[in-house]
Amino acid sequence: MHKINKGITLLNTFVIISSLIVTICGVCSFHNEHSYEIMNQYGQCIRIWGAEIYAHDSYFKAPIFIGSDFTVLVVVIPLLIISFRRLIINPLLTILQ
């Protein structure tokens, strides 16, 4: 019976937990009442999101980033958990041993 390397187990656990923390913070930063306007270097007025971790991003970029965080939360993290579970069940599937 092959054992899983403890470093791989620790790294997978760290990636899953840190991804959860970051994406939950990103998804929870959907507050548009803190917006403000600034003037960019070209003289155009740009509306800034103004809240949470996307406080300095524009109204165009912040919802895209929040959508990306939601996708990571719904698709990527469950796939990470499934693959990590498979690694624990059958460690022969891994390249790194």
RAZITA-V916649 format. One record per residue. N is the residue number from 1. RES is the residue in one small letter. PHI is phi in degrees with one decimal (NA if undefined). NEAR is the number of other ideal C-beta (glycine too) atoms within 12 Angstrom. D_LAST is the distance of its C-alpha to the last C-alpha in Angstrom with 2 decimals. Layout:
n:res:phi:near:d_last
N:RES:PHI:NEAR:D_LAST
N:RES:PHI:NEAR:D_LAST
This chain:
n:res:phi:near:d_last
1:m:NA:7:12.17
2:h:-89.2:15:8.46
3:k:-97.1:14:8.25
4:i:-82.4:25:6.97
5:n:-61.5:17:6.50
6:k:-64.5:11:10.27
7:g:-65.2:13:10.44
8:i:-66.6:22:9.11
9:t:-63.0:20:11.56
10:l:-65.0:14:14.19
11:l:-65.1:18:14.03
12:n:-61.9:27:14.40
13:t:-62.8:21:17.19
14:f:-62.6:16:18.84
15:v:-64.2:23:18.93
16:i:-65.2:27:20.46
17:i:-67.7:18:22.97
18:s:-67.7:17:24.03
19:s:-64.0:27:24.46
20:l:-60.7:23:26.61
21:i:-63.1:19:28.72
22:v:-66.5:23:29.38
23:t:-72.1:30:30.20
24:i:-66.1:22:32.41
25:c:-62.5:21:34.27
26:g:-67.8:29:34.70
27:v:-68.7:27:36.00
28:c:-76.6:18:38.31
29:s:-92.9:26:39.90
30:f:-90.9:22:42.12
31:h:-124.8:18:45.45
32:n:-102.1:20:47.91
33:e:-84.7:10:50.89
34:h:-100.6:18:49.89
35:s:-74.6:21:50.30
36:y:-150.2:18:52.43
37:e:-111.8:14:53.57
38:i:-131.9:19:53.21
39:m:-104.2:12:54.59
40:n:-84.8:12:52.15
41:q:-69.7:7:52.94
42:y:-97.7:8:54.65
43:g:84.8:8:57.07
44:q:-94.2:11:55.54
45:c:-86.0:13:55.23
46:i:-117.3:22:51.65
47:r:-87.2:21:50.86
48:i:-105.7:23:47.93
49:w:-60.2:31:45.88
50:g:83.0:23:46.49
51:a:-141.9:23:44.28
52:e:56.2:24:40.96
53:i:-77.4:23:38.03
54:y:-105.5:31:39.76
55:a:-64.6:19:43.02
56:h:-108.2:20:43.42
57:d:-102.7:25:42.50
58:s:-75.3:23:45.15
59:y:-64.1:24:46.14
60:f:-80.0:14:44.58
61:k:-82.8:18:41.10
62:a:-60.0:31:40.61
63:p:-64.2:23:40.77
64:i:-66.2:17:38.28
65:f:-64.9:28:35.80
66:i:-65.3:30:36.56
67:g:-63.9:19:35.98
68:s:-64.8:20:32.61
69:d:-62.5:30:31.70
70:f:-63.9:21:32.93
71:t:-64.3:19:30.84
72:v:-63.0:27:27.66
73:l:-66.5:26:28.73
74:v:-89.6:17:29.58
75:v:-108.4:17:27.04
76:v:-71.7:21:23.96
77:i:-65.0:27:23.31
78:p:-61.0:18:23.66
79:l:-65.7:18:21.22
80:l:-62.3:25:18.67
81:i:-66.2:21:19.37
82:i:-63.4:16:19.16
83:s:-68.0:20:15.79
84:f:-67.4:28:14.45
85:r:-64.0:19:16.19
86:r:-63.5:17:14.70
87:l:-63.2:27:11.12
88:i:-69.6:21:12.43
89:i:-68.8:15:14.31
90:n:-131.4:14:11.97
91:p:-71.2:21:8.20
92:l:-70.8:15:8.24
93:l:-76.4:16:9.58
94:t:-85.7:20:6.77
95:i:-85.0:9:6.25
96:l:-87.3:15:3.79
97:q:-134.1:13:0.00
